Amino acid sequence: MKKLILATLICVMGFQKISCQASSHTSDSMEVDCSPTLSLTSAPSASLEQDFKSIDDIHTIIKIAYSEAEWKKLKNAYDIFAQLSLSEETWKSYAGQHKIDYRWPSQTTWKEQVGAHLFFHPQALDWFDCPYRSHLLKRFDIIWGFAINAKLKDPRGKYLLCNTLQKIRRHRKYAEVPILTEFFEGYFGKAIQELKSYEDDPDACYLLGRGITEDFFTCISRYDETLSAHDLFRRHPDHLRNKYHALITASQESTMEDFLMLAQRGYSRAYSDVIEFLDGIEDTIPKENILKEISEKEHDPTLLLDRGYLLYDEPEDNDEAKELQASIFRQVTENYRIATGYIELGILRIEANHLTEETADFFRKAGEINDPRGWEYLIKFWEEKYKFSKAKTDKNNLSASIKEGMRVGLPYAYSQGQYYFPEEFSTEWVELYGAPLQGDIRINWDDLRVAPVMQKSMIKIIEKFLTES
């Protein structure tokens, strides 16, 4: 059980402090110079300022939508953006004033360039890169963000959309390889070919390399068997994220000093590799002192969580270790509002048979940071309570947690909503929160025979969005 928790729940989320932070380049910027930037030598006119304000207003809606994990607000922002009729010179001026210099060759207008910049979630690649936070990309708002970016001809959006859909549709019990719709199978192949044509771009090389090395299946090799992950990563040695993956895919074993140097340059995920090296060192500087040093220097909550997980190796009757572990998780949750810390505190209480409202509150707080796993654990908590008690209060709590899970697109929430509340689910909830990602939500069930097939799905809605002019 503890190994399972360690493998699945080291997840740091939200818009708060960033762990596993991947500085995209040696500078603080994640932008890549792909096109010249217009320099404005004078202040914009009143008319131009008004045009700029209309774009800024859309950007405000986008930021609110992401902060609230509200996909409908994000889609509404795009609809307003699409109808905004401004001259190419205005879009070019806006790009120049806001230093939007990341332009993909497939983008033929400045409006597409600006839109792709505004709608691409600023932490999308960091979340994708971090094994502790990558599941956040499965939220409906993030998926719609990728779809909008794909519509605006950003190949990163195309690739991440298809990659995320494959991961959601995969089910370990019933399918070895995830199955996309025919449209998205072809769309994925086109996205990969597009990225291949931009191999001078570090993000393109990074995504292609990750597609070859991802654990659950090699999605790139189904389309192209000639690419080498290590060769792709090493093409951009000054790009810290790529440098890290070049180290872990190198044929020659990397050293602790390699990872420590990368971490000190700003790629804090590499500290986790440093910690692994320390785990095998017994006669040098004590591991705990180094961890303390690193966490104080970097203020990285992930390293505090690592300290907590290291305590799983302690004997089960070591009360002092358990107390320290709980103290670390509490410090992380209170100081950083990290969802994983809340989830761990809840699980610790469940293991101690403390099935109380306080235990549920830990999972609820994780969900309120827009972590789908917080709602998933809360659904399971109230599900078990309701099975035992059959109390109306527990059923109401189960209903509320399912609706919150559906709001962020959690597949488990859709399957349990259909099971426990079939009438409300079909007549109210789907209309309010959106169709399930896939019409056949049986893929999330343990028994394929008991769940009906829904014809309407978010995948089909997104497919229509991408194909309509």
ZAMARGU-4260 file (C-alpha; in steps of 0.2 Angstrom, whole numbers, plus 5000, padded with zeros to 4 digits):
<rodrens>
0) 5000/5000/5000 | 5014/5012/5005 | 5023/5008/4989 | 5007/5012/4979 | 5005/5028/4988
5) 5023/5033/4985 | 5021/5029/4966 | 5005/5037/4963 | 5002/5052/4975 | 5018/5063/4974
10) 5008/5076/4965 | 5011/5094/4967 | 4998/5105/4959 | 4989/5122/4957 | 4994/5139/4953
15) 5004/5141/4969 | 5022/5137/4972 | 5029/5127/4958 | 5039/5111/4961 | 5048/5101/4948
20) 5050/5118/4940 | 5058/5117/4923 | 5066/5133/4918 | 5064/5132/4899 | 5081/5140/4896
25) 5096/5147/4905 | 5086/5163/4907 | 5069/5165/4916 | 5059/5166/4900 | 5051/5151/4892
30) 5050/5160/4875 | 5060/5155/4860 | 5066/5167/4847 | 5058/5161/4831 | 5053/5177/4823
35) 5058/5196/4824 | 5049/5207/4836 | 5042/5223/4832 | 5049/5237/4842 | 5037/5251/4846
40) 5046/5268/4845 | 5031/5278/4851 | 5016/5276/4862 | 5001/5268/4854 | 4986/5280/4848
45) 4970/5281/4858 | 4962/5269/4845 | 4976/5257/4846 | 4975/5257/4865 | 4957/5253/4864
50) 4961/5238/4853 | 4974/5232/4865 | 4962/5233/4879 | 4950/5222/4870 | 4963/5209/4868
55) 4969/5211/4887 | 4951/5209/4892 | 4950/5192/4883 | 4967/5188/4892 | 4959/5192/4908
60) 4945/5180/4905 | 4957/5166/4900 | 4967/5168/4916 | 4951/5167/4927 | 4945/5152/4917
65) 4961/5143/4921 | 4962/5148/4939 | 4944/5142/4941 | 4947/5126/4930 | 4931/5132/4920
70) 4932/5125/4902 | 4916/5134/4897 | 4923/5151/4902 | 4939/5147/4891 | 4928/5142/4876
75) 4919/5158/4878 | 4935/5168/4878 | 4940/5160/4862 | 4923/5164/4854 | 4925/5182/4858
80) 4943/5181/4852 | 4938/5173/4835 | 4925/5187/4832 | 4938/5201/4836 | 4940/5210/4820
85) 4957/5219/4821 | 4970/5223/4807 | 4985/5213/4805 | 4995/5228/4810 | 4986/5230/4826
90) 4990/5211/4831 | 5008/5214/4826 | 5009/5229/4837 | 5001/5220/4851 | 5014/5206/4849
95) 5028/5218/4849 | 5022/5228/4864 | 5020/5211/4874 | 5036/5203/4867 | 5026/5189/4860
100) 5040/5182/4849 | 5036/5164/4849 | 5029/5160/4831 | 5027/5143/4823 | 5030/5142/4804
105) 5012/5135/4801 | 5005/5151/4808 | 5001/5163/4794 | 4994/5178/4804 | 4999/5188/4818
110) 4982/5185/4826 | 4985/5166/4827 | 5002/5170/4835 | 4995/5181/4848 | 4980/5169/4851
115) 4992/5154/4853 | 5002/5164/4866 | 4987/5169/4876 | 4978/5153/4877 | 4993/5141/4880
120) 4993/5138/4898 | 5009/5145/4905 | 5013/5130/4916 | 5008/5117/4903 | 5025/5110/4898
125) 5031/5111/4917 | 5016/5100/4922 | 5019/5089/4907 | 5037/5087/4912 | 5033/5084/4931
130) 5028/5066/4935 | 5020/5073/4951 | 5008/5085/4942 | 5006/5078/4924 | 4988/5072/4928
135) 4983/5090/4929 | 4983/5091/4910 | 4968/5079/4910 | 4957/5093/4917 | 4943/5099/4904
140) 4950/5117/4904 | 4967/5111/4900 | 4961/5100/4886 | 4951/5114/4879 | 4966/5125/4880
145) 4976/5113/4870 | 4961/5111/4857 | 4961/5130/4855 | 4980/5131/4853 | 4978/5117/4840
150) 4965/5128/4831 | 4977/5142/4831 | 4991/5131/4823 | 5002/5128/4837 | 5009/5111/4835
155) 5012/5109/4854 | 4994/5111/4857 | 4990/5098/4844 | 5002/5085/4851 | 4998/5088/4869
160) 4979/5087/4865 | 4981/5070/4857 | 4994/5064/4870 | 4982/5068/4884 | 4967/5060/4876
165) 4976/5044/4873 | 4981/5044/4891 | 4963/5046/4897 | 4956/5033/4886 | 4969/5020/4891
170) 4962/5007/4904 | 4975/4995/4911 | 4962/4981/4913 | 4953/4981/4896 | 4965/4989/4883
175) 4984/4987/4881 | 4985/5002/4869 | 4974/5017/4870 | 4962/5019/4856 | 4958/5037/4849
180) 4945/5041/4837 | 4949/5039/4818 | 4950/5058/4817 | 4962/5060/4832 | 4973/5045/4826
185) 4976/5055/4810 | 4978/5071/4819 | 4991/5064/4830 | 5001/5058/4816 | 5000/5076/4808
190) 5006/5084/4824 | 5021/5073/4825 | 5026/5077/4807 | 5024/5095/4811 | 5035/5095/4826
195) 5048/5085/4816 | 5049/5100/4804 | 5053/5111/4818 | 5068/5102/4825 | 5077/5118/4828
200) 5064/5122/4842 | 5068/5115/4859 | 5050/5112/4863 | 5047/5102/4848 | 5062/5091/4851
205) 5057/5089/4869 | 5039/5083/4865 | 5045/5071/4852 | 5058/5064/4864 | 5046/5062/4877
210) 5034/5053/4865 | 5048/5040/4863 | 5052/5038/4881 | 5035/5039/4890 | 5033/5024/4901
215) 5015/5019/4897 | 5017/5016/4878 | 5028/5023/4864 | 5016/5034/4855 | 5029/5041/4843
220) 5036/5025/4837 | 5019/5020/4830 | 5021/5034/4818 | 5040/5035/4816 | 5053/5022/4821
225) 5068/5032/4815 | 5068/5046/4829 | 5080/5044/4843 | 5075/5052/4860 | 5093/5055/4866
230) 5097/5064/4849 | 5082/5075/4850 | 5085/5080/4868 | 5104/5084/4866 | 5101/5096/4851
235) 5097/5109/4864 | 5110/5108/4878 | 5106/5126/4884 | 5088/5121/4887 | 5087/5114/4904
240) 5072/5103/4902 | 5080/5095/4887 | 5097/5094/4895 | 5089/5084/4910 | 5081/5071/4898
245) 5097/5070/4888 | 5106/5065/4905 | 5093/5052/4909 | 5093/5044/4891 | 5112/5044/4889
250) 5120/5027/4886 | 5133/5032/4899 | 5127/5033/4917 | 5126/5051/4923 | 5133/5056/4939
255) 5126/5065/4955 | 5137/5080/4950 | 5128/5081/4933 | 5111/5082/4941 | 5117/5094/4955
260) 5124/5106/4942 | 5108/5106/4933 | 5097/5109/4948 | 5108/5123/4953 | 5105/5131/4936
265) 5087/5131/4940 | 5079/5114/4935 | 5074/5109/4952 | 5067/5092/4947 | 5085/5086/4946
270) 5086/5088/4965 | 5075/5072/4965 | 5089/5063/4956 | 5102/5070/4968 | 5092/5063/4982
275) 5092/5046/4974 | 5111/5046/4973 | 5111/5051/4992 | 5100/5037/4996 | 5114/5025/4992
280) 5127/5034/5001 | 5130/5029/5019 | 5147/5035/5025 | 5147/5053/5019 | 5137/5069/5024
285) 5120/5064/5032 | 5106/5063/5019 | 5094/5073/5030 | 5106/5088/5032 | 5108/5089/5013
290) 5089/5088/5010 | 5087/5102/5023 | 5100/5112/5015 | 5092/5110/4998 | 5074/5114/5004
295) 5079/5129/5013 | 5089/5136/4998 | 5076/5132/4985 | 5060/5134/4995 | 5054/5119/4985
300) 5039/5110/4993 | 5043/5094/4983 | 5059/5091/4993 | 5049/5092/5009 | 5037/5079/5002
305) 5052/5069/4998 | 5058/5069/5016 | 5040/5063/5021 | 5041/5049/5008 | 5058/5043/5014
310) 5050/5040/5031 | 5040/5026/5023 | 5056/5015/5024 | 5055/5017/5043 | 5048/5002/5053
315) 5029/5003/5055 | 5030/5004/5074 | 5042/5019/5073 | 5030/5032/5080 | 5043/5046/5080
320) 5045/5043/5061 | 5026/5043/5058 | 5024/5059/5068 | 5038/5068/5058 | 5030/5062/5042
325) 5013/5069/5047 | 5022/5085/5052 | 5031/5087/5035 | 5014/5084/5026 | 5006/5097/5037
330) 5020/5110/5034 | 5018/5108/5015 | 5000/5109/5015 | 4999/5124/5027 | 5013/5134/5019
335) 5011/5130/5001 | 4993/5124/4999 | 5000/5109/4990 | 4986/5096/4985 | 4997/5081/4988
340) 5000/5086/5006 | 4981/5087/5009 | 4979/5070/5001 | 4993/5062/5011 | 4986/5068/5027
345) 4969/5061/5022 | 4976/5044/5018 | 4986/5044/5034 | 4970/5046/5044 | 4961/5033/5034
350) 4975/5020/5038 | 4972/5025/5056 | 4953/5022/5054 | 4949/5040/5057 | 4935/5041/5044
355) 4929/5058/5050 | 4923/5074/5042 | 4941/5081/5045 | 4948/5067/5034 | 4936/5071/5020
360) 4941/5090/5022 | 4959/5086/5017 | 4953/5078/5001 | 4941/5093/4998 | 4955/5105/5001
365) 4965/5096/4987 | 4950/5097/4976 | 4948/5116/4979 | 4965/5118/4972 | 4958/5111/4956
370) 4967/5094/4958 | 4955/5081/4951 | 4963/5068/4962 | 4957/5077/4977 | 4939/5075/4971
375) 4942/5057/4966 | 4948/5053/4984 | 4933/5062/4991 | 4921/5053/4980 | 4928/5036/4986
380) 4928/5042/5004 | 4909/5046/5003 | 4906/5031/4993 | 4913/5019/5006 | 4904/5029/5020
385) 4887/5028/5011 | 4889/5010/5007 | 4891/5007/5026 | 4878/5019/5033 | 4865/5022/5019
390) 4863/5039/5027 | 4855/5053/5017 | 4869/5065/5023 | 4883/5054/5016 | 4873/5052/5000
395) 4872/5071/4998 | 4890/5073/5001 | 4894/5059/4988 | 4883/5069/4976 | 4892/5085/4979
400) 4909/5078/4977 | 4904/5069/4961 | 4898/5085/4953 | 4914/5094/4958 | 4924/5080/4950
405) 4913/5082/4934 | 4916/5100/4934 | 4935/5097/4931 | 4932/5083/4919 | 4936/5068/4931
410) 4931/5052/4922 | 4928/5043/4938 | 4916/5056/4943 | 4906/5053/4927 | 4905/5034/4929
415) 4900/5035/4948 | 4888/5049/4944 | 4879/5038/4931 | 4879/5024/4943 | 4873/5032/4959
420) 4862/5046/4952 | 4857/5041/4934 | 4842/5053/4933 | 4851/5068/4939 | 4866/5063/4929
425) 4857/5062/4912 | 4845/5076/4914 | 4855/5089/4924 | 4873/5086/4927 | 4879/5082/4909
430) 4871/5098/4903 | 4878/5108/4917 | 4896/5102/4917 | 4898/5095/4899 | 4898/5078/4891
435) 4910/5064/4897 | 4926/5064/4887 | 4922/5048/4879 | 4904/5042/4875 | 4908/5025/4881
440) 4912/5028/4899 | 4911/5010/4903 | 4930/5010/4900 | 4931/5017/4918 | 4921/5004/4926
445) 4926/4987/4933 | 4911/4978/4925 | 4908/4982/4907 | 4891/4975/4907 | 4882/4987/4919
450) 4885/5004/4911 | 4876/5010/4896 | 4885/5019/4882 | 4882/5038/4880 | 4882/5044/4862
455) 4887/5062/4866 | 4905/5064/4871 | 4918/5079/4873 | 4930/5071/4861 | 4917/5072/4847
460) 4913/5090/4852 | 4931/5095/4851 | 4933/5086/4835 | 4919/5096/4828 | 4927/5112/4835
465) 4943/5108/4826 | 4936/5104/4809 | 4923/5118/4808 | 4929/5134/4799
</rodrens>
